[in-house]
Amino acid sequence: MTTLLLSHAACLAHATPAGHPERPDRMRAIDRALSLEAFAGLDRREAPSGTDAAILLCHPERHLAHIVSSAPASGLTHIDADTVMTPGTLEAARRGVGGAVAAVDAVMAGEAANAFVATRPPGHHAEKAEAMGFCFFNNAAIAARHAQKAHGAARVAILDWDVHHGNGTQDIFWDDPSVLYISTHEMPLYPGTGAPSERGDHDTILNAPLRAGDGGEAFGELMEAVILPRMTAFRPDLIIISAGFDAHWRDPLANINLTEQDFADATRAVMEVADKACGGRVVSVLEGGYDLQGLGASVALHVAELMKA
């Protein structure tokens, strides 16, 4: 078995206005980073289009209908001040859902050791019934619910290390004891949620924020002292990573000073938990990361660690 890489050219067709950080060049930067000989062993597949049924695992019908009806035939539609739709957006968003579902299928069936889903737009800000923060459908949440519904996973852990708190994932699983949502993020920062006091109805929400200026040492300490022990104790059947790389020191949207090696170290640590808890089953889903150099370098080391499984 090897690492499965799921992506699709349709993710380039989600256009955003000039100067918008969530832009098609993000995909090109990842493609360049993973085109090196070191990544020749990846099992590369096209992300299928996500079905309505998959989306409805985490979002109500009215949310899906709103996104579908908002998709323009031409031009640009604003969902909010930062979240826009163009003619290619809906298919790109569906590919993110389909890629996450296909990754879970392959990993849970033992066809792949683990998987990385390189799609855009991201998903972790999408709440049950609200698109926001560049996000339309919550890919990581849908992946978790699909693992439970289709593969009988009793417990799923989601680790979100995007520099922005995944308010959407927290919203979806707030009252669900079967999904552990862990987020480390800069605080205060958009979207304003993610305080340690936000713990969910069943104490299955763990927010471990960082402060502006923190770097690899603080991040590593949180991982070792707080995040990894909690994930280990939960005994998940699958671990999903909401893999945002905007905590990189180069990123323009935040003030955390991680390096690509910090993401590699975190990846390795999560894989060690997965090896003990769930047969190494890890699905990583791309979230943020807006400096192209930092994004490419971080994805490269993240995927290189996944390939060591």
VODREN-853035 format. One record per residue (C-alpha): residue in three letters; chain; x, y, z. Coordinates in steps of 0.2 Angstrom, whole numbers, padded with zeros to 4 digits. Layout:
! VODREN-853035
{code->Ala; unit->A; X->X; Y->Y; Z->Z}
...
! end
This chain:
! VODREN-853035
{code->Met; unit->A; X->0000; Y->0000; Z->0000}
{code->Thr; unit->A; X->0005; Y->0018; Z->-0003}
{code->Thr; unit->A; X->-0002; Y->0035; Z->0000}
{code->Leu; unit->A; X->-0017; Y->0040; Z->-0011}
{code->Leu; unit->A; X->-0017; Y->0058; Z->-0018}
{code->Leu; unit->A; X->-0034; Y->0064; Z->-0024}
{code->Ser; unit->A; X->-0036; Y->0080; Z->-0034}
{code->His; unit->A; X->-0044; Y->0087; Z->-0049}
{code->Ala; unit->A; X->-0041; Y->0100; Z->-0062}
{code->Ala; unit->A; X->-0059; Y->0107; Z->-0059}
{code->Cys; unit->A; X->-0052; Y->0115; Z->-0043}
{code->Leu; unit->A; X->-0042; Y->0127; Z->-0054}
{code->Ala; unit->A; X->-0059; Y->0133; Z->-0061}
{code->His; unit->A; X->-0065; Y->0141; Z->-0045}
{code->Ala; unit->A; X->-0060; Y->0158; Z->-0049}
{code->Thr; unit->A; X->-0058; Y->0172; Z->-0036}
{code->Pro; unit->A; X->-0056; Y->0191; Z->-0038}
{code->Ala; unit->A; X->-0038; Y->0198; Z->-0041}
{code->Gly; unit->A; X->-0029; Y->0199; Z->-0024}
{code->His; unit->A; X->-0040; Y->0185; Z->-0016}
{code->Pro; unit->A; X->-0029; Y->0174; Z->-0006}
{code->Glu; unit->A; X->-0038; Y->0158; Z->-0009}
{code->Arg; unit->A; X->-0034; Y->0157; Z->-0028}
{code->Pro; unit->A; X->-0030; Y->0144; Z->-0041}
{code->Asp; unit->A; X->-0012; Y->0146; Z->-0039}
{code->Arg; unit->A; X->-0013; Y->0137; Z->-0023}
{code->Met; unit->A; X->-0016; Y->0121; Z->-0033}
{code->Arg; unit->A; X->-0002; Y->0124; Z->-0045}
{code->Ala; unit->A; X->0010; Y->0127; Z->-0031}
{code->Ile; unit->A; X->0005; Y->0110; Z->-0024}
{code->Asp; unit->A; X->0006; Y->0101; Z->-0041}
{code->Arg; unit->A; X->0024; Y->0108; Z->-0043}
{code->Ala; unit->A; X->0029; Y->0102; Z->-0025}
{code->Leu; unit->A; X->0022; Y->0085; Z->-0028}
{code->Ser; unit->A; X->0030; Y->0083; Z->-0046}
{code->Leu; unit->A; X->0047; Y->0079; Z->-0039}
{code->Glu; unit->A; X->0054; Y->0061; Z->-0041}
{code->Ala; unit->A; X->0052; Y->0059; Z->-0022}
{code->Phe; unit->A; X->0033; Y->0058; Z->-0025}
{code->Ala; unit->A; X->0033; Y->0046; Z->-0040}
{code->Gly; unit->A; X->0026; Y->0032; Z->-0028}
{code->Leu; unit->A; X->0010; Y->0041; Z->-0025}
{code->Asp; unit->A; X->-0006; Y->0033; Z->-0030}
{code->Arg; unit->A; X->-0013; Y->0048; Z->-0040}
{code->Arg; unit->A; X->-0032; Y->0048; Z->-0044}
{code->Glu; unit->A; X->-0045; Y->0061; Z->-0049}
{code->Ala; unit->A; X->-0056; Y->0066; Z->-0035}
{code->Pro; unit->A; X->-0074; Y->0061; Z->-0040}
{code->Ser; unit->A; X->-0089; Y->0073; Z->-0039}
{code->Gly; unit->A; X->-0097; Y->0073; Z->-0022}
{code->Thr; unit->A; X->-0115; Y->0067; Z->-0022}
{code->Asp; unit->A; X->-0130; Y->0076; Z->-0014}
{code->Ala; unit->A; X->-0131; Y->0062; Z->-0002}
{code->Ala; unit->A; X->-0113; Y->0064; Z->0004}
{code->Ile; unit->A; X->-0116; Y->0083; Z->0007}
{code->Leu; unit->A; X->-0132; Y->0080; Z->0016}
{code->Leu; unit->A; X->-0123; Y->0069; Z->0029}
{code->Cys; unit->A; X->-0118; Y->0086; Z->0037}
{code->His; unit->A; X->-0128; Y->0100; Z->0029}
{code->Pro; unit->A; X->-0147; Y->0102; Z->0028}
{code->Glu; unit->A; X->-0156; Y->0102; Z->0011}
{code->Arg; unit->A; X->-0159; Y->0120; Z->0012}
{code->His; unit->A; X->-0140; Y->0124; Z->0013}
{code->Leu; unit->A; X->-0136; Y->0113; Z->-0002}
{code->Ala; unit->A; X->-0151; Y->0121; Z->-0012}
{code->His; unit->A; X->-0144; Y->0138; Z->-0007}
{code->Ile; unit->A; X->-0126; Y->0134; Z->-0014}
{code->Val; unit->A; X->-0133; Y->0126; Z->-0030}
{code->Ser; unit->A; X->-0145; Y->0141; Z->-0033}
{code->Ser; unit->A; X->-0131; Y->0154; Z->-0030}
{code->Ala; unit->A; X->-0119; Y->0146; Z->-0043}
{code->Pro; unit->A; X->-0118; Y->0159; Z->-0057}
{code->Ala; unit->A; X->-0118; Y->0155; Z->-0075}
{code->Ser; unit->A; X->-0106; Y->0169; Z->-0078}
{code->Gly; unit->A; X->-0098; Y->0183; Z->-0067}
{code->Leu; unit->A; X->-0096; Y->0182; Z->-0049}
{code->Thr; unit->A; X->-0108; Y->0180; Z->-0034}
{code->His; unit->A; X->-0104; Y->0185; Z->-0016}
{code->Ile; unit->A; X->-0110; Y->0173; Z->-0002}
{code->Asp; unit->A; X->-0102; Y->0184; Z->0010}
{code->Ala; unit->A; X->-0088; Y->0197; Z->0010}
{code->Asp; unit->A; X->-0074; Y->0184; Z->0008}
{code->Thr; unit->A; X->-0083; Y->0170; Z->0000}
{code->Val; unit->A; X->-0087; Y->0171; Z->-0019}
{code->Met; unit->A; X->-0094; Y->0159; Z->-0032}
{code->Thr; unit->A; X->-0090; Y->0159; Z->-0050}
{code->Pro; unit->A; X->-0095; Y->0147; Z->-0064}
{code->Gly; unit->A; X->-0082; Y->0134; Z->-0059}
{code->Thr; unit->A; X->-0085; Y->0135; Z->-0040}
{code->Leu; unit->A; X->-0099; Y->0122; Z->-0038}
{code->Glu; unit->A; X->-0090; Y->0108; Z->-0047}
{code->Ala; unit->A; X->-0074; Y->0112; Z->-0037}
{code->Ala; unit->A; X->-0083; Y->0111; Z->-0021}
{code->Arg; unit->A; X->-0091; Y->0095; Z->-0025}
{code->Arg; unit->A; X->-0074; Y->0088; Z->-0030}
{code->Gly; unit->A; X->-0068; Y->0092; Z->-0013}
{code->Val; unit->A; X->-0082; Y->0082; Z->-0005}
{code->Gly; unit->A; X->-0080; Y->0068; Z->-0017}
{code->Gly; unit->A; X->-0061; Y->0067; Z->-0014}
{code->Ala; unit->A; X->-0064; Y->0067; Z->0005}
{code->Val; unit->A; X->-0076; Y->0053; Z->0003}
{code->Ala; unit->A; X->-0066; Y->0043; Z->-0009}
{code->Ala; unit->A; X->-0051; Y->0045; Z->0002}
{code->Val; unit->A; X->-0060; Y->0037; Z->0017}
{code->Asp; unit->A; X->-0066; Y->0023; Z->0006}
{code->Ala; unit->A; X->-0049; Y->0018; Z->0001}
{code->Val; unit->A; X->-0041; Y->0020; Z->0018}
{code->Met; unit->A; X->-0055; Y->0011; Z->0027}
{code->Ala; unit->A; X->-0055; Y->-0003; Z->0014}
{code->Gly; unit->A; X->-0036; Y->-0005; Z->0016}
{code->Glu; unit->A; X->-0033; Y->0000; Z->-0002}
{code->Ala; unit->A; X->-0022; Y->0014; Z->0003}
{code->Ala; unit->A; X->-0011; Y->0016; Z->0019}
{code->Asn; unit->A; X->-0017; Y->0034; Z->0020}
{code->Ala; unit->A; X->-0023; Y->0048; Z->0009}
{code->Phe; unit->A; X->-0021; Y->0067; Z->0005}
{code->Val; unit->A; X->-0035; Y->0076; Z->-0003}
{code->Ala; unit->A; X->-0028; Y->0091; Z->-0012}
{code->Thr; unit->A; X->-0043; Y->0101; Z->-0017}
{code->Arg; unit->A; X->-0050; Y->0119; Z->-0016}
{code->Pro; unit->A; X->-0060; Y->0128; Z->-0010}
{code->Pro; unit->A; X->-0057; Y->0123; Z->0008}
{code->Gly; unit->A; X->-0071; Y->0117; Z->0020}
{code->His; unit->A; X->-0068; Y->0119; Z->0039}
{code->His; unit->A; X->-0077; Y->0136; Z->0041}
{code->Ala; unit->A; X->-0093; Y->0129; Z->0033}
{code->Glu; unit->A; X->-0106; Y->0127; Z->0047}
{code->Lys; unit->A; X->-0121; Y->0116; Z->0046}
{code->Ala; unit->A; X->-0131; Y->0129; Z->0036}
{code->Glu; unit->A; X->-0119; Y->0143; Z->0032}
{code->Ala; unit->A; X->-0105; Y->0145; Z->0020}
{code->Met; unit->A; X->-0092; Y->0157; Z->0025}
{code->Gly; unit->A; X->-0073; Y->0160; Z->0026}
{code->Phe; unit->A; X->-0070; Y->0154; Z->0008}
{code->Cys; unit->A; X->-0079; Y->0137; Z->0012}
{code->Phe; unit->A; X->-0095; Y->0130; Z->0005}
{code->Phe; unit->A; X->-0096; Y->0111; Z->0011}
{code->Asn; unit->A; X->-0086; Y->0104; Z->0026}
{code->Asn; unit->A; X->-0075; Y->0091; Z->0018}
{code->Ala; unit->A; X->-0067; Y->0085; Z->0034}
{code->Ala; unit->A; X->-0084; Y->0083; Z->0043}
{code->Ile; unit->A; X->-0092; Y->0074; Z->0028}
{code->Ala; unit->A; X->-0077; Y->0062; Z->0028}
{code->Ala; unit->A; X->-0079; Y->0058; Z->0046}
{code->Arg; unit->A; X->-0098; Y->0055; Z->0045}
{code->His; unit->A; X->-0095; Y->0045; Z->0029}
{code->Ala; unit->A; X->-0083; Y->0034; Z->0038}
{code->Gln; unit->A; X->-0096; Y->0031; Z->0051}
{code->Lys; unit->A; X->-0111; Y->0028; Z->0040}
{code->Ala; unit->A; X->-0102; Y->0018; Z->0026}
{code->His; unit->A; X->-0088; Y->0009; Z->0036}
{code->Gly; unit->A; X->-0095; Y->0007; Z->0053}
{code->Ala; unit->A; X->-0082; Y->0018; Z->0062}
{code->Ala; unit->A; X->-0088; Y->0020; Z->0080}
{code->Arg; unit->A; X->-0076; Y->0035; Z->0084}
{code->Val; unit->A; X->-0067; Y->0047; Z->0072}
{code->Ala; unit->A; X->-0055; Y->0060; Z->0078}
{code->Ile; unit->A; X->-0052; Y->0076; Z->0068}
{code->Leu; unit->A; X->-0036; Y->0086; Z->0071}
{code->Asp; unit->A; X->-0037; Y->0104; Z->0063}
{code->Trp; unit->A; X->-0021; Y->0113; Z->0063}
{code->Asp; unit->A; X->-0026; Y->0127; Z->0051}
{code->Val; unit->A; X->-0021; Y->0144; Z->0059}
{code->His; unit->A; X->-0040; Y->0149; Z->0059}
{code->His; unit->A; X->-0052; Y->0140; Z->0070}
{code->Gly; unit->A; X->-0063; Y->0127; Z->0061}
{code->Asn; unit->A; X->-0080; Y->0134; Z->0067}
{code->Gly; unit->A; X->-0089; Y->0124; Z->0055}
{code->Thr; unit->A; X->-0083; Y->0107; Z->0060}
{code->Gln; unit->A; X->-0086; Y->0112; Z->0078}
{code->Asp; unit->A; X->-0103; Y->0117; Z->0074}
{code->Ile; unit->A; X->-0107; Y->0101; Z->0065}
{code->Phe; unit->A; X->-0101; Y->0090; Z->0079}
{code->Trp; unit->A; X->-0105; Y->0100; Z->0095}
{code->Asp; unit->A; X->-0117; Y->0088; Z->0101}
{code->Asp; unit->A; X->-0109; Y->0072; Z->0095}
{code->Pro; unit->A; X->-0100; Y->0061; Z->0107}
{code->Ser; unit->A; X->-0093; Y->0050; Z->0093}
{code->Val; unit->A; X->-0082; Y->0063; Z->0085}
{code->Leu; unit->A; X->-0068; Y->0071; Z->0093}
{code->Tyr; unit->A; X->-0064; Y->0088; Z->0086}
{code->Ile; unit->A; X->-0047; Y->0096; Z->0091}
{code->Ser; unit->A; X->-0041; Y->0113; Z->0084}
{code->Thr; unit->A; X->-0025; Y->0122; Z->0087}
{code->His; unit->A; X->-0026; Y->0139; Z->0079}
{code->Glu; unit->A; X->-0021; Y->0157; Z->0082}
{code->Met; unit->A; X->-0032; Y->0167; Z->0094}
{code->Pro; unit->A; X->-0039; Y->0180; Z->0093}
{code->Leu; unit->A; X->-0041; Y->0178; Z->0074}
{code->Tyr; unit->A; X->-0055; Y->0175; Z->0062}
{code->Pro; unit->A; X->-0068; Y->0169; Z->0064}
{code->Gly; unit->A; X->-0067; Y->0173; Z->0083}
{code->Thr; unit->A; X->-0072; Y->0156; Z->0089}
{code->Gly; unit->A; X->-0061; Y->0142; Z->0097}
{code->Ala; unit->A; X->-0059; Y->0147; Z->0115}
{code->Pro; unit->A; X->-0054; Y->0133; Z->0127}
{code->Ser; unit->A; X->-0070; Y->0135; Z->0136}
{code->Glu; unit->A; X->-0079; Y->0129; Z->0120}
{code->Arg; unit->A; X->-0080; Y->0110; Z->0124}
{code->Gly; unit->A; X->-0096; Y->0104; Z->0116}
{code->Asp; unit->A; X->-0111; Y->0095; Z->0124}
{code->His; unit->A; X->-0100; Y->0079; Z->0127}
{code->Asp; unit->A; X->-0083; Y->0086; Z->0130}
{code->Thr; unit->A; X->-0078; Y->0081; Z->0113}
{code->Ile; unit->A; X->-0072; Y->0098; Z->0107}
{code->Leu; unit->A; X->-0054; Y->0102; Z->0112}
{code->Asn; unit->A; X->-0048; Y->0120; Z->0107}
{code->Ala; unit->A; X->-0029; Y->0123; Z->0110}
{code->Pro; unit->A; X->-0026; Y->0140; Z->0104}
{code->Leu; unit->A; X->-0009; Y->0148; Z->0100}
{code->Arg; unit->A; X->-0005; Y->0166; Z->0102}
{code->Ala; unit->A; X->0002; Y->0178; Z->0089}
{code->Gly; unit->A; X->0021; Y->0176; Z->0088}
{code->Asp; unit->A; X->0021; Y->0158; Z->0094}
{code->Gly; unit->A; X->0032; Y->0146; Z->0084}
{code->Gly; unit->A; X->0037; Y->0128; Z->0083}
{code->Glu; unit->A; X->0041; Y->0126; Z->0101}
{code->Ala; unit->A; X->0024; Y->0131; Z->0107}
{code->Phe; unit->A; X->0015; Y->0121; Z->0094}
{code->Gly; unit->A; X->0026; Y->0106; Z->0098}
{code->Glu; unit->A; X->0022; Y->0108; Z->0117}
{code->Leu; unit->A; X->0003; Y->0108; Z->0114}
{code->Met; unit->A; X->0004; Y->0093; Z->0103}
{code->Glu; unit->A; X->0014; Y->0083; Z->0116}
{code->Ala; unit->A; X->0005; Y->0089; Z->0132}
{code->Val; unit->A; X->-0013; Y->0091; Z->0126}
{code->Ile; unit->A; X->-0017; Y->0086; Z->0108}
{code->Leu; unit->A; X->-0009; Y->0069; Z->0106}
{code->Pro; unit->A; X->-0014; Y->0062; Z->0123}
{code->Arg; unit->A; X->-0032; Y->0067; Z->0121}
{code->Met; unit->A; X->-0032; Y->0059; Z->0103}
{code->Thr; unit->A; X->-0024; Y->0043; Z->0110}
{code->Ala; unit->A; X->-0037; Y->0042; Z->0124}
{code->Phe; unit->A; X->-0051; Y->0043; Z->0112}
{code->Arg; unit->A; X->-0046; Y->0028; Z->0103}
{code->Pro; unit->A; X->-0052; Y->0033; Z->0086}
{code->Asp; unit->A; X->-0056; Y->0021; Z->0071}
{code->Leu; unit->A; X->-0050; Y->0034; Z->0059}
{code->Ile; unit->A; X->-0040; Y->0051; Z->0061}
{code->Ile; unit->A; X->-0044; Y->0065; Z->0049}
{code->Ile; unit->A; X->-0032; Y->0080; Z->0048}
{code->Ser; unit->A; X->-0039; Y->0097; Z->0043}
{code->Ala; unit->A; X->-0022; Y->0101; Z->0035}
{code->Gly; unit->A; X->-0021; Y->0120; Z->0034}
{code->Phe; unit->A; X->-0004; Y->0127; Z->0031}
{code->Asp; unit->A; X->-0007; Y->0145; Z->0035}
{code->Ala; unit->A; X->0002; Y->0144; Z->0052}
{code->His; unit->A; X->0018; Y->0144; Z->0041}
{code->Trp; unit->A; X->0029; Y->0159; Z->0046}
{code->Arg; unit->A; X->0027; Y->0166; Z->0028}
{code->Asp; unit->A; X->0008; Y->0166; Z->0027}
{code->Pro; unit->A; X->0000; Y->0183; Z->0025}
{code->Leu; unit->A; X->-0016; Y->0180; Z->0034}
{code->Ala; unit->A; X->-0009; Y->0176; Z->0052}
{code->Asn; unit->A; X->0005; Y->0178; Z->0064}
{code->Ile; unit->A; X->0011; Y->0160; Z->0069}
{code->Asn; unit->A; X->0029; Y->0156; Z->0065}
{code->Leu; unit->A; X->0029; Y->0137; Z->0060}
{code->Thr; unit->A; X->0040; Y->0130; Z->0047}
{code->Glu; unit->A; X->0037; Y->0116; Z->0035}
{code->Gln; unit->A; X->0047; Y->0104; Z->0047}
{code->Asp; unit->A; X->0035; Y->0108; Z->0061}
{code->Phe; unit->A; X->0021; Y->0101; Z->0050}
{code->Ala; unit->A; X->0031; Y->0086; Z->0046}
{code->Asp; unit->A; X->0034; Y->0083; Z->0064}
{code->Ala; unit->A; X->0016; Y->0085; Z->0068}
{code->Thr; unit->A; X->0011; Y->0073; Z->0054}
{code->Arg; unit->A; X->0023; Y->0060; Z->0060}
{code->Ala; unit->A; X->0016; Y->0061; Z->0078}
{code->Val; unit->A; X->-0002; Y->0059; Z->0072}
{code->Met; unit->A; X->0004; Y->0044; Z->0062}
{code->Glu; unit->A; X->0011; Y->0036; Z->0077}
{code->Val; unit->A; X->-0006; Y->0038; Z->0086}
{code->Ala; unit->A; X->-0015; Y->0031; Z->0071}
{code->Asp; unit->A; X->-0003; Y->0016; Z->0071}
{code->Lys; unit->A; X->-0008; Y->0012; Z->0089}
{code->Ala; unit->A; X->-0026; Y->0016; Z->0088}
{code->Cys; unit->A; X->-0033; Y->0012; Z->0071}
{code->Gly; unit->A; X->-0021; Y->0003; Z->0060}
{code->Gly; unit->A; X->-0013; Y->0019; Z->0053}
{code->Arg; unit->A; X->-0029; Y->0025; Z->0045}
{code->Val; unit->A; X->-0026; Y->0044; Z->0042}
{code->Val; unit->A; X->-0035; Y->0055; Z->0029}
{code->Ser; unit->A; X->-0028; Y->0072; Z->0027}
{code->Val; unit->A; X->-0039; Y->0086; Z->0019}
{code->Leu; unit->A; X->-0031; Y->0102; Z->0013}
{code->Glu; unit->A; X->-0038; Y->0118; Z->0021}
{code->Gly; unit->A; X->-0029; Y->0135; Z->0021}
{code->Gly; unit->A; X->-0011; Y->0140; Z->0016}
{code->Tyr; unit->A; X->-0010; Y->0156; Z->0006}
{code->Asp; unit->A; X->0009; Y->0159; Z->0004}
{code->Leu; unit->A; X->0013; Y->0149; Z->-0011}
{code->Gln; unit->A; X->0031; Y->0145; Z->-0006}
{code->Gly; unit->A; X->0026; Y->0140; Z->0011}
{code->Leu; unit->A; X->0011; Y->0130; Z->0005}
{code->Gly; unit->A; X->0021; Y->0120; Z->-0007}
{code->Ala; unit->A; X->0036; Y->0116; Z->0005}
{code->Ser; unit->A; X->0024; Y->0112; Z->0019}
{code->Val; unit->A; X->0013; Y->0100; Z->0008}
{code->Ala; unit->A; X->0029; Y->0092; Z->0002}
{code->Leu; unit->A; X->0035; Y->0087; Z->0019}
{code->His; unit->A; X->0018; Y->0083; Z->0025}
{code->Val; unit->A; X->0015; Y->0070; Z->0011}
{code->Ala; unit->A; X->0033; Y->0064; Z->0012}
{code->Glu; unit->A; X->0029; Y->0059; Z->0030}
{code->Leu; unit->A; X->0013; Y->0051; Z->0025}
{code->Met; unit->A; X->0022; Y->0040; Z->0012}
{code->Lys; unit->A; X->0033; Y->0033; Z->0026}
{code->Ala; unit->A; X->0018; Y->0023; Z->0033}
! end
